[in-house]
């Protein structure tokens, strides 16, 4: 039986009426800031809903395409933030608005680290309510250090298409924590078979997160990684094993 869902231009939510006390899983897709959509990830959303029993939202954002006048960062992140703020403020939400677990793949990893680490860009600063709601963030084969990415893959023309130069201000491996963040969990995921994004990206954000948590006197064990479960290419998010990996991670950390 298909899970009922609510759809609009911002997000699709897959939820049952009795999900009101359950945390919300939010998925932010990748696609190099220029492709993919929330509709493409409906199968993943339904698998996550089935495996976890939790409601799932898949958010949308404008892409750096001709029809969008090749918008550049932080416009994509502003859209994602608008989606998230709408979800956290939705009075009739069929989920617990105080508990969000977010997942970002590829460019989605950059979007989530841009929002939930302090980019010093006022337009993508989350509200206190959203910061408190973000209990866990899983980032999979994300793009965090654009300069290092282009040094490794100089042919990646999607970076200048989506970002103004210099790129250094947009490297999320330099961003500090927001004041007041004390217990948000981060889980860094990478596949050994991913040839489009190198391990250096995941290593850089994993080490950076650990460093800034230790500097704030926070629990370093809140930063975890999984480089072993996945063995296939960059689009592993479309395979059942990815949903199972996320479900297993949530099972170990979500308070029922």
NORCOR-V388203 format. One record per pair of residues at least 24 apart in sequence whose ideal C-beta (glycine too) atoms are under 10 Angstrom apart, sorted by the first residue. I is the first residue (numbers start at 1). J is the second residue. D is the distance in whole Angstrom. If there is no record, write none. Layout:
<<I | J | D> <I | J | D>>
This chain:
<<2 | 46 | 8> <3 | 45 | 8> <3 | 46 | 6> <3 | 49 | 5> <3 | 50 | 8> <3 | 55 | 9> <3 | 56 | 8> <4 | 94 | 9> <5 | 42 | 8> <5 | 45 | 8> <5 | 46 | 9> <5 | 49 | 9> <5 | 55 | 9> <5 | 56 | 9> <5 | 57 | 9> <5 | 58 | 9> <5 | 94 | 10> <6 | 55 | 10> <6 | 57 | 9> <6 | 90 | 9> <6 | 92 | 10> <6 | 93 | 10> <6 | 94 | 8> <7 | 38 | 8> <7 | 39 | 9> <7 | 42 | 10> <7 | 58 | 10> <7 | 60 | 10> <8 | 60 | 9> <8 | 83 | 10> <8 | 86 | 9> <9 | 38 | 9> <9 | 60 | 7> <9 | 79 | 10> <9 | 83 | 10> <10 | 38 | 9> <10 | 57 | 9> <10 | 59 | 7> <10 | 60 | 6> <10 | 61 | 9> <10 | 79 | 8> <10 | 80 | 10> <10 | 82 | 7> <10 | 83 | 5> <10 | 84 | 9> <10 | 85 | 10> <10 | 86 | 6> <10 | 87 | 8> <11 | 38 | 7> <11 | 57 | 5> <11 | 58 | 6> <11 | 59 | 5> <11 | 60 | 6> <11 | 61 | 10> <11 | 80 | 10> <11 | 82 | 10> <11 | 83 | 5> <11 | 84 | 9> <11 | 86 | 7> <11 | 87 | 7> <11 | 90 | 10> <12 | 38 | 5> <12 | 39 | 8> <12 | 41 | 9> <12 | 42 | 7> <12 | 45 | 7> <12 | 56 | 9> <12 | 57 | 7> <12 | 58 | 5> <12 | 59 | 8> <12 | 60 | 8> <13 | 45 | 9> <13 | 55 | 6> <13 | 56 | 7> <13 | 57 | 5> <13 | 58 | 8> <13 | 59 | 10> <13 | 87 | 8> <13 | 90 | 9> <13 | 93 | 8> <13 | 94 | 7> <13 | 95 | 8> <14 | 42 | 8> <14 | 45 | 5> <14 | 46 | 6> <14 | 48 | 8> <14 | 49 | 5> <14 | 50 | 10> <14 | 54 | 10> <14 | 55 | 6> <14 | 56 | 5> <14 | 57 | 8> <14 | 58 | 8> <14 | 94 | 10> <15 | 49 | 8> <15 | 54 | 9> <15 | 55 | 4> <15 | 56 | 8> <15 | 57 | 8> <15 | 93 | 9> <15 | 94 | 4> <15 | 95 | 6> <16 | 49 | 8> <16 | 53 | 9> <16 | 55 | 7> <16 | 94 | 7> <16 | 95 | 10> <17 | 94 | 7> <18 | 94 | 9> <19 | 49 | 9> <19 | 53 | 8> <19 | 54 | 7> <19 | 55 | 4> <19 | 56 | 10> <19 | 93 | 9> <19 | 94 | 5> <19 | 95 | 5> <19 | 96 | 8> <20 | 55 | 9> <20 | 92 | 10> <20 | 93 | 8> <20 | 94 | 6> <20 | 95 | 7> <20 | 96 | 7> <20 | 97 | 10> <21 | 95 | 8> <21 | 96 | 6> <21 | 99 | 9> <21 | 256 | 10> <22 | 52 | 9> <22 | 53 | 7> <22 | 54 | 5> <22 | 55 | 6> <22 | 94 | 9> <22 | 95 | 6> <22 | 96 | 6> <22 | 99 | 8> <22 | 254 | 9> <22 | 256 | 9> <23 | 52 | 9> <23 | 54 | 6> <23 | 55 | 8> <23 | 95 | 7> <23 | 96 | 5> <23 | 97 | 10> <23 | 98 | 8> <23 | 99 | 4> <23 | 100 | 7> <23 | 101 | 6> <23 | 133 | 9> <23 | 135 | 7> <23 | 136 | 9> <23 | 250 | 8> <23 | 254 | 6> <23 | 255 | 9> <23 | 256 | 10> <24 | 54 | 7> <24 | 55 | 5> <24 | 56 | 7> <24 | 57 | 6> <24 | 87 | 7> <24 | 88 | 9> <24 | 90 | 10> <24 | 93 | 8> <24 | 94 | 9> <24 | 95 | 4> <24 | 96 | 7> <24 | 97 | 8> <24 | 98 | 10> <24 | 99 | 7> <24 | 100 | 5> <24 | 101 | 7> <24 | 102 | 9> <24 | 133 | 8> <25 | 49 | 8> <25 | 52 | 7> <25 | 54 | 5> <25 | 55 | 7> <25 | 56 | 5> <25 | 57 | 7> <25 | 58 | 9> <25 | 95 | 9> <25 | 99 | 10> <25 | 100 | 8> <25 | 101 | 5> <25 | 102 | 8> <25 | 103 | 7> <25 | 136 | 10> <25 | 138 | 10> <25 | 246 | 8> <25 | 247 | 9> <25 | 250 | 7> <25 | 254 | 10> <26 | 55 | 10> <26 | 56 | 8> <26 | 57 | 5> <26 | 58 | 8> <26 | 59 | 6> <26 | 80 | 9> <26 | 83 | 8> <26 | 84 | 7> <26 | 87 | 7> <26 | 88 | 10> <26 | 95 | 10> <26 | 100 | 6> <26 | 101 | 7> <26 | 102 | 5> <26 | 103 | 7> <26 | 104 | 9> <26 | 112 | 9> <26 | 133 | 10> <26 | 134 | 9> <26 | 137 | 9> <27 | 56 | 7> <27 | 57 | 7> <27 | 58 | 5> <27 | 59 | 7> <27 | 101 | 10> <27 | 102 | 8> <27 | 103 | 5> <27 | 104 | 8> <27 | 105 | 8> <27 | 108 | 8> <27 | 138 | 10> <27 | 237 | 9> <27 | 246 | 9> <28 | 57 | 10> <28 | 58 | 8> <28 | 59 | 6> <28 | 60 | 10> <28 | 61 | 8> <28 | 76 | 10> <28 | 77 | 10> <28 | 80 | 6> <28 | 83 | 9> <28 | 84 | 9> <28 | 102 | 7> <28 | 103 | 7> <28 | 104 | 4> <28 | 105 | 7> <28 | 106 | 10> <28 | 107 | 8> <28 | 108 | 4> <28 | 109 | 8> <28 | 110 | 10> <28 | 111 | 5> <28 | 112 | 6> <28 | 115 | 9> <28 | 137 | 10> <28 | 139 | 9> <29 | 58 | 7> <29 | 59 | 8> <29 | 60 | 9> <29 | 61 | 9> <29 | 103 | 10> <29 | 104 | 8> <29 | 105 | 6> <29 | 106 | 8> <29 | 107 | 8> <29 | 108 | 6> <29 | 111 | 9> <29 | 237 | 8> <30 | 104 | 8> <30 | 105 | 4> <30 | 106 | 3> <30 | 107 | 5> <30 | 108 | 5> <30 | 109 | 7> <30 | 110 | 9> <30 | 111 | 9> <30 | 140 | 8> <30 | 141 | 8> <30 | 142 | 8> <30 | 143 | 8> <30 | 196 | 10> <30 | 197 | 9> <30 | 234 | 8> <30 | 235 | 9> <30 | 237 | 8> <31 | 61 | 10> <31 | 63 | 7> <31 | 64 | 10> <31 | 105 | 9> <31 | 106 | 7> <31 | 107 | 6> <31 | 108 | 8> <31 | 158 | 9> <32 | 63 | 9> <32 | 64 | 8> <32 | 106 | 7> <32 | 107 | 6> <32 | 143 | 8> <32 | 156 | 8> <32 | 157 | 9> <32 | 158 | 4> <32 | 159 | 8> <32 | 161 | 8> <32 | 162 | 7> <32 | 196 | 9> <33 | 61 | 9> <33 | 62 | 9> <33 | 63 | 6> <33 | 64 | 5> <33 | 65 | 9> <33 | 71 | 9> <33 | 72 | 9> <33 | 73 | 8> <33 | 75 | 9> <33 | 76 | 6> <33 | 77 | 10> <33 | 106 | 9> <33 | 107 | 5> <33 | 108 | 10> <33 | 110 | 8> <33 | 111 | 9> <33 | 143 | 9> <33 | 158 | 6> <33 | 159 | 9> <33 | 161 | 7> <33 | 162 | 4> <33 | 163 | 8> <34 | 63 | 5> <34 | 64 | 5> <34 | 65 | 6> <34 | 66 | 10> <34 | 68 | 9> <34 | 70 | 9> <34 | 76 | 10> <34 | 107 | 9> <34 | 157 | 10> <34 | 158 | 6> <34 | 161 | 6> <34 | 162 | 7> <35 | 63 | 7> <35 | 64 | 9> <35 | 65 | 8> <35 | 107 | 9> <35 | 158 | 9> <36 | 60 | 10> <36 | 63 | 8> <36 | 105 | 9> <36 | 106 | 9> <36 | 107 | 9> <36 | 108 | 9> <36 | 235 | 10> <36 | 237 | 10> <37 | 61 | 9> <37 | 63 | 8> <38 | 83 | 9> <40 | 237 | 10> <40 | 238 | 8> <41 | 105 | 9> <41 | 237 | 7> <41 | 238 | 8> <43 | 238 | 7> <43 | 240 | 9> <43 | 243 | 9> <44 | 103 | 9> <44 | 105 | 9> <44 | 237 | 6> <44 | 238 | 7> <44 | 239 | 9> <44 | 240 | 9> <44 | 242 | 7> <44 | 243 | 6> <44 | 246 | 9> <45 | 243 | 9> <46 | 243 | 9> <47 | 238 | 10> <47 | 239 | 10> <47 | 240 | 6> <47 | 242 | 9> <47 | 243 | 4> <47 | 244 | 8> <47 | 246 | 9> <47 | 247 | 9> <48 | 101 | 10> <48 | 103 | 8> <48 | 242 | 9> <48 | 243 | 5> <48 | 244 | 10> <48 | 246 | 6> <48 | 247 | 7> <48 | 250 | 9> <49 | 243 | 9> <50 | 243 | 8> <50 | 247 | 9> <51 | 240 | 9> <51 | 243 | 6> <51 | 244 | 6> <51 | 246 | 8> <51 | 247 | 4> <51 | 248 | 9> <51 | 250 | 9> <51 | 251 | 9> <52 | 101 | 9> <52 | 243 | 9> <52 | 246 | 8> <52 | 247 | 5> <52 | 248 | 10> <52 | 249 | 10> <52 | 250 | 6> <52 | 251 | 8> <52 | 254 | 8> <53 | 247 | 9> <53 | 250 | 10> <53 | 256 | 10> <54 | 95 | 8> <54 | 96 | 9> <54 | 99 | 9> <54 | 101 | 8> <54 | 247 | 9> <54 | 250 | 7> <54 | 254 | 8> <55 | 93 | 9> <55 | 94 | 6> <55 | 95 | 4> <55 | 96 | 9> <56 | 95 | 9> <56 | 101 | 10> <56 | 103 | 9> <56 | 243 | 10> <57 | 83 | 8> <57 | 84 | 9> <57 | 86 | 10> <57 | 87 | 6> <57 | 90 | 10> <57 | 93 | 10> <57 | 95 | 8> <57 | 100 | 9> <57 | 102 | 10> <58 | 83 | 10> <58 | 103 | 10> <59 | 83 | 4> <59 | 84 | 7> <59 | 86 | 9> <59 | 87 | 8> <59 | 102 | 9> <59 | 104 | 10> <59 | 108 | 9> <59 | 111 | 9> <61 | 107 | 9> <61 | 108 | 9> <61 | 111 | 7> <63 | 107 | 9> <63 | 161 | 10> <63 | 162 | 9> <64 | 107 | 10> <64 | 158 | 7> <64 | 159 | 10> <64 | 160 | 10> <64 | 161 | 5> <64 | 162 | 4> <64 | 163 | 9> <65 | 161 | 9> <70 | 161 | 6> <70 | 162 | 8> <71 | 161 | 10> <71 | 162 | 8> <72 | 160 | 9> <72 | 161 | 8> <72 | 162 | 6> <72 | 163 | 6> <72 | 164 | 6> <72 | 170 | 10> <73 | 107 | 10> <73 | 110 | 8> <73 | 111 | 9> <73 | 114 | 8> <73 | 119 | 10> <73 | 121 | 9> <73 | 124 | 9> <73 | 146 | 9> <73 | 159 | 10> <73 | 162 | 6> <73 | 163 | 5> <73 | 164 | 8> <73 | 167 | 10> <73 | 169 | 10> <73 | 170 | 6> <74 | 111 | 9> <74 | 114 | 7> <74 | 115 | 9> <74 | 119 | 7> <74 | 121 | 5> <74 | 122 | 10> <74 | 123 | 6> <74 | 124 | 5> <74 | 163 | 9> <74 | 170 | 8> <75 | 123 | 9> <75 | 124 | 10> <75 | 162 | 9> <76 | 107 | 8> <76 | 108 | 10> <76 | 110 | 9> <76 | 111 | 6> <76 | 114 | 9> <76 | 124 | 10> <76 | 162 | 7> <76 | 163 | 10> <77 | 110 | 8> <77 | 111 | 5> <77 | 112 | 9> <77 | 113 | 10> <77 | 114 | 5> <77 | 115 | 6> <77 | 119 | 8> <77 | 121 | 8> <77 | 123 | 8> <77 | 124 | 5> <77 | 170 | 10> <78 | 111 | 10> <78 | 114 | 10> <78 | 115 | 9> <78 | 121 | 9> <78 | 123 | 5> <78 | 124 | 6> <79 | 111 | 9> <79 | 124 | 10> <80 | 104 | 9> <80 | 108 | 8> <80 | 111 | 5> <80 | 112 | 8> <80 | 114 | 9> <80 | 115 | 6> <80 | 124 | 8> <81 | 111 | 9> <81 | 114 | 9> <81 | 115 | 5> <81 | 116 | 10> <81 | 123 | 8> <81 | 124 | 5> <81 | 125 | 8> <81 | 126 | 6> <81 | 127 | 9> <81 | 130 | 8> <82 | 124 | 10> <84 | 112 | 9> <84 | 115 | 7> <84 | 116 | 10> <84 | 126 | 7> <84 | 127 | 9> <84 | 130 | 6> <84 | 133 | 9> <84 | 134 | 9> <85 | 126 | 7> <85 | 127 | 6> <85 | 129 | 8> <85 | 130 | 6> <87 | 130 | 9> <87 | 133 | 9> <88 | 126 | 9> <88 | 127 | 7> <88 | 129 | 5> <88 | 130 | 5> <88 | 131 | 10> <88 | 132 | 9> <88 | 133 | 5> <88 | 134 | 9> <89 | 127 | 8> <89 | 129 | 7> <89 | 130 | 9> <96 | 133 | 9> <97 | 129 | 8> <97 | 130 | 10> <97 | 133 | 7> <98 | 129 | 8> <98 | 132 | 7> <98 | 133 | 5> <98 | 135 | 9> <99 | 132 | 10> <99 | 133 | 6> <99 | 134 | 9> <99 | 135 | 5> <99 | 136 | 9> <99 | 254 | 8> <99 | 255 | 8> <100 | 130 | 8> <100 | 132 | 9> <100 | 133 | 5> <100 | 134 | 5> <100 | 135 | 6> <100 | 136 | 8> <100 | 137 | 9> <101 | 133 | 10> <101 | 134 | 8> <101 | 135 | 6> <101 | 136 | 5> <101 | 137 | 8> <101 | 138 | 7> <101 | 185 | 9> <101 | 187 | 10> <101 | 246 | 8> <101 | 249 | 9> <101 | 250 | 6> <101 | 253 | 8> <101 | 254 | 7> <102 | 133 | 9> <102 | 134 | 6> <102 | 135 | 9> <102 | 136 | 7> <102 | 137 | 5> <102 | 138 | 7> <102 | 139 | 9> <102 | 184 | 10> <103 | 136 | 9> <103 | 137 | 8> <103 | 138 | 5> <103 | 139 | 8> <103 | 140 | 7> <103 | 187 | 9> <103 | 189 | 9> <103 | 237 | 9> <103 | 242 | 9> <103 | 243 | 10> <103 | 246 | 6> <103 | 249 | 9> <103 | 250 | 10> <104 | 137 | 7> <104 | 138 | 7> <104 | 139 | 5> <104 | 140 | 7> <104 | 141 | 10> <104 | 142 | 6> <104 | 189 | 10> <105 | 138 | 9> <105 | 139 | 8> <105 | 140 | 5> <105 | 141 | 6> <105 | 142 | 7> <105 | 189 | 9> <105 | 197 | 10> <105 | 234 | 9> <105 | 235 | 9> <105 | 236 | 9> <105 | 237 | 5> <105 | 238 | 10> <105 | 242 | 8> <106 | 139 | 9> <106 | 140 | 7> <106 | 141 | 6> <106 | 142 | 6> <106 | 143 | 6> <106 | 194 | 10> <106 | 196 | 8> <106 | 197 | 7> <106 | 201 | 10> <106 | 234 | 7> <106 | 235 | 9> <106 | 237 | 8> <107 | 142 | 8> <107 | 143 | 6> <107 | 158 | 9> <107 | 162 | 8> <108 | 139 | 8> <108 | 140 | 8> <108 | 141 | 10> <108 | 142 | 7> <108 | 143 | 9> <108 | 237 | 9> <109 | 137 | 9> <109 | 138 | 9> <109 | 139 | 4> <109 | 140 | 7> <109 | 141 | 7> <109 | 142 | 2> <109 | 143 | 6> <109 | 144 | 7> <109 | 172 | 9> <109 | 188 | 9> <109 | 189 | 9> <109 | 197 | 9> <109 | 201 | 8> <109 | 202 | 9> <109 | 205 | 8> <110 | 139 | 9> <110 | 142 | 6> <110 | 143 | 5> <110 | 144 | 6> <110 | 145 | 10> <110 | 146 | 8> <110 | 149 | 10> <110 | 162 | 9> <110 | 163 | 10> <110 | 170 | 8> <110 | 171 | 9> <110 | 172 | 6> <110 | 201 | 9> <110 | 205 | 9> <111 | 139 | 10> <111 | 142 | 9> <111 | 143 | 10> <111 | 172 | 9> <112 | 137 | 6> <112 | 138 | 9> <112 | 139 | 6> <112 | 142 | 8> <112 | 172 | 9> <112 | 186 | 9> <113 | 137 | 8> <113 | 139 | 7> <113 | 142 | 7> <113 | 143 | 9> <113 | 144 | 6> <113 | 171 | 10> <113 | 172 | 4> <113 | 173 | 8> <113 | 175 | 7> <113 | 186 | 9> <113 | 205 | 7> <113 | 208 | 9> <113 | 209 | 9> <114 | 144 | 9> <114 | 170 | 8> <114 | 172 | 6> <114 | 175 | 8> <115 | 172 | 10> <115 | 178 | 10> <116 | 172 | 9> <116 | 175 | 9> <116 | 177 | 9> <116 | 178 | 8> <116 | 181 | 8> <116 | 184 | 7> <116 | 186 | 9> <117 | 144 | 10> <117 | 172 | 6> <117 | 173 | 9> <117 | 174 | 9> <117 | 175 | 4> <117 | 176 | 7> <117 | 177 | 7> <117 | 178 | 8> <117 | 181 | 9> <117 | 186 | 10> <117 | 205 | 9> <117 | 208 | 9> <117 | 209 | 8> <117 | 212 | 8> <118 | 172 | 10> <118 | 175 | 5> <118 | 176 | 5> <118 | 177 | 7> <118 | 178 | 5> <118 | 179 | 8> <118 | 181 | 9> <118 | 212 | 10> <119 | 169 | 8> <119 | 170 | 8> <119 | 172 | 7> <119 | 174 | 9> <119 | 175 | 6> <119 | 176 | 10> <119 | 178 | 10> <120 | 169 | 8> <120 | 175 | 8> <120 | 176 | 9> <121 | 169 | 9> <121 | 170 | 9> <121 | 175 | 10> <125 | 178 | 8> <126 | 178 | 8> <128 | 178 | 9> <128 | 179 | 10> <128 | 180 | 7> <131 | 177 | 10> <131 | 178 | 6> <131 | 179 | 9> <131 | 180 | 7> <131 | 181 | 6> <131 | 184 | 8> <132 | 180 | 8> <132 | 181 | 9> <132 | 182 | 10> <132 | 183 | 10> <132 | 184 | 9> <133 | 184 | 10> <134 | 181 | 8> <134 | 183 | 10> <134 | 184 | 5> <134 | 185 | 9> <134 | 186 | 10> <135 | 183 | 8> <135 | 184 | 7> <135 | 185 | 7> <135 | 250 | 10> <135 | 253 | 8> <135 | 254 | 8> <135 | 255 | 9> <136 | 183 | 10> <136 | 184 | 7> <136 | 185 | 4> <136 | 186 | 8> <136 | 187 | 7> <136 | 222 | 9> <136 | 224 | 10> <136 | 249 | 8> <136 | 250 | 7> <136 | 253 | 6> <136 | 254 | 8> <137 | 184 | 7> <137 | 185 | 7> <137 | 186 | 5> <137 | 187 | 7> <137 | 188 | 10> <137 | 209 | 10> <138 | 185 | 9> <138 | 186 | 8> <138 | 187 | 4> <138 | 188 | 8> <138 | 189 | 6> <138 | 224 | 9> <138 | 226 | 9> <138 | 245 | 9> <138 | 246 | 6> <138 | 249 | 6> <138 | 250 | 9> <139 | 172 | 10> <139 | 186 | 7> <139 | 187 | 7> <139 | 188 | 6> <139 | 189 | 7> <139 | 190 | 9> <139 | 201 | 10> <139 | 202 | 8> <139 | 205 | 7> <139 | 206 | 9> <139 | 209 | 9> <139 | 225 | 10> <140 | 187 | 9> <140 | 188 | 8> <140 | 189 | 4> <140 | 190 | 7> <140 | 191 | 8> <140 | 194 | 9> <140 | 197 | 9> <140 | 202 | 9> <140 | 226 | 9> <140 | 230 | 8> <140 | 234 | 10> <140 | 236 | 8> <140 | 237 | 7> <140 | 242 | 7> <140 | 245 | 9> <140 | 246 | 9> <141 | 188 | 10> <141 | 189 | 7> <141 | 190 | 6> <141 | 191 | 6> <141 | 194 | 5> <141 | 196 | 8> <141 | 197 | 5> <141 | 198 | 9> <141 | 199 | 9> <141 | 201 | 7> <141 | 202 | 7> <141 | 230 | 9> <141 | 233 | 10> <141 | 234 | 6> <141 | 235 | 10> <141 | 236 | 8> <141 | 237 | 9> <142 | 172 | 8> <142 | 188 | 8> <142 | 189 | 9> <142 | 190 | 9> <142 | 197 | 7> <142 | 201 | 6> <142 | 202 | 7> <142 | 204 | 10> <142 | 205 | 7> <143 | 170 | 10> <143 | 171 | 10> <143 | 172 | 9> <143 | 196 | 10> <143 | 197 | 6> <143 | 201 | 6> <143 | 205 | 10> <144 | 170 | 10> <144 | 171 | 7> <144 | 172 | 5> <144 | 173 | 5> <144 | 174 | 9> <144 | 175 | 9> <144 | 188 | 10> <144 | 197 | 10> <144 | 200 | 10> <144 | 201 | 5> <144 | 202 | 8> <144 | 203 | 10> <144 | 204 | 6> <144 | 205 | 4> <144 | 206 | 10> <144 | 208 | 8> <145 | 170 | 9> <145 | 171 | 5> <145 | 172 | 8> <145 | 173 | 5> <145 | 174 | 8> <145 | 200 | 8> <145 | 201 | 6> <145 | 203 | 10> <145 | 204 | 5> <145 | 205 | 8> <145 | 208 | 9> <146 | 170 | 6> <146 | 171 | 6> <146 | 172 | 9> <146 | 173 | 10> <146 | 201 | 10> <147 | 171 | 6> <147 | 173 | 10> <148 | 173 | 8> <148 | 198 | 9> <148 | 200 | 6> <148 | 201 | 7> <148 | 204 | 7> <149 | 197 | 8> <149 | 198 | 8> <149 | 200 | 8> <149 | 201 | 6> <149 | 204 | 10> <151 | 200 | 9> <152 | 197 | 9> <152 | 198 | 5> <152 | 200 | 7> <152 | 201 | 9> <153 | 195 | 10> <153 | 196 | 8> <153 | 197 | 9> <153 | 198 | 8> <156 | 196 | 9> <156 | 197 | 10> <171 | 204 | 9> <171 | 205 | 10> <171 | 208 | 10> <172 | 204 | 9> <172 | 205 | 7> <172 | 208 | 8> <172 | 209 | 10> <173 | 201 | 9> <173 | 203 | 10> <173 | 204 | 5> <173 | 205 | 6> <173 | 206 | 10> <173 | 207 | 8> <173 | 208 | 5> <173 | 209 | 9> <173 | 211 | 10> <174 | 204 | 10> <174 | 208 | 8> <174 | 212 | 10> <175 | 205 | 10> <175 | 208 | 8> <175 | 209 | 10> <175 | 212 | 8> <176 | 208 | 10> <176 | 211 | 10> <176 | 212 | 6> <176 | 215 | 8> <176 | 216 | 9> <177 | 209 | 9> <177 | 212 | 5> <177 | 213 | 7> <177 | 215 | 9> <177 | 216 | 6> <177 | 218 | 8> <179 | 216 | 9> <181 | 212 | 10> <181 | 213 | 9> <181 | 216 | 8> <181 | 218 | 8> <182 | 213 | 10> <182 | 216 | 8> <182 | 217 | 9> <182 | 218 | 6> <182 | 219 | 9> <182 | 222 | 9> <183 | 218 | 8> <183 | 219 | 7> <183 | 222 | 7> <184 | 209 | 10> <184 | 213 | 9> <184 | 218 | 9> <184 | 222 | 7> <184 | 223 | 10> <185 | 219 | 9> <185 | 221 | 9> <185 | 222 | 5> <185 | 223 | 8> <185 | 224 | 7> <185 | 249 | 9> <185 | 252 | 10> <185 | 253 | 6> <185 | 254 | 10> <186 | 210 | 9> <186 | 213 | 9> <186 | 222 | 7> <186 | 223 | 5> <186 | 224 | 7> <186 | 225 | 9> <187 | 222 | 9> <187 | 223 | 8> <187 | 224 | 5> <187 | 225 | 7> <187 | 226 | 7> <187 | 245 | 9> <187 | 246 | 9> <187 | 249 | 6> <187 | 250 | 9> <187 | 252 | 10> <187 | 253 | 9> <188 | 223 | 8> <188 | 224 | 7> <188 | 225 | 4> <188 | 226 | 8> <188 | 227 | 8> <189 | 224 | 10> <189 | 225 | 7> <189 | 226 | 5> <189 | 227 | 8> <189 | 229 | 8> <189 | 230 | 7> <189 | 236 | 9> <189 | 237 | 10> <189 | 242 | 8> <189 | 245 | 7> <189 | 246 | 9> <189 | 249 | 9> <190 | 225 | 8> <190 | 226 | 8> <190 | 227 | 5> <190 | 228 | 9> <190 | 229 | 10> <190 | 230 | 7> <190 | 236 | 10> <191 | 226 | 10> <191 | 227 | 8> <191 | 228 | 9> <191 | 229 | 8> <191 | 230 | 4> <191 | 231 | 6> <191 | 232 | 6> <191 | 233 | 7> <191 | 234 | 7> <191 | 235 | 10> <191 | 236 | 5> <191 | 237 | 10> <191 | 239 | 10> <191 | 241 | 10> <191 | 242 | 9> <191 | 245 | 10> <192 | 227 | 7> <192 | 228 | 7> <192 | 229 | 9> <192 | 230 | 7> <192 | 231 | 5> <192 | 232 | 9> <193 | 230 | 7> <193 | 231 | 5> <193 | 232 | 5> <193 | 233 | 5> <193 | 234 | 8> <193 | 236 | 8> <194 | 230 | 8> <194 | 231 | 9> <194 | 232 | 8> <194 | 233 | 6> <194 | 234 | 5> <194 | 235 | 9> <194 | 236 | 7> <195 | 233 | 7> <195 | 234 | 7> <196 | 233 | 7> <196 | 234 | 4> <196 | 235 | 9> <197 | 234 | 6> <199 | 227 | 7> <202 | 226 | 10> <202 | 227 | 7> <203 | 227 | 9> <222 | 253 | 9> <224 | 249 | 8> <224 | 252 | 9> <224 | 253 | 9>>
